[in-house]
Amino acid sequence: MTPTRAGHTLEQAGPKPPALIVEPGWLAQQCGNPALRVLDVRDRASYTAGHLPGALWLDRSALSLIRADQTVTLIPAPVFAALMGRLGIDLQTTVVVYDDVWGMHAARVAWALRRYGHPRAAVLSGGAEGWVGAGGPLTCGKLRG
């Protein structure tokens, strides 16, 4: 059995999301799974004011590369892999991303993960508001991520 970069074995892979968009109830059932990462891509103040338990903050602008001609593109694969590695994300990790703008920013992060070959990325339906509306708690605290 060969460990992956984050120390998970294939048998320890995170749960495969049932779809590209997952419901709060599905995420609640996965809480506590060490092979799960929840990424909050809202602004820093919103994260600090209240985020899903265990969520890591990701500065979504870190995914963009602005070229000399002012076009914006996704950062190169090695840079992306290093960024995800710092968050404890490898190909065995399940990643659920949320925001507070109808999933627009979360979808870009999930797309980037899938673009670079990550098979277990999804967007949380309803974002932070949908989580709270389904009875999920928020936690306040220092920036993690």
Buried (B, 14 or more C-beta within 10 A) or exposed (E): EEEBBBEBEEEBBBBEBEEEBBBBEBBBEBEEBEBBBBBBBBBEEBBBEBBBBEBBBBEBEEBEEEEEEEEEEBBEEEEBBEBBEEBBBBBBBBBBBBBBEEBEBBBBBBBBBBEBEBEBBBBBBBBBEBBBEBEBEEEEEEEEB
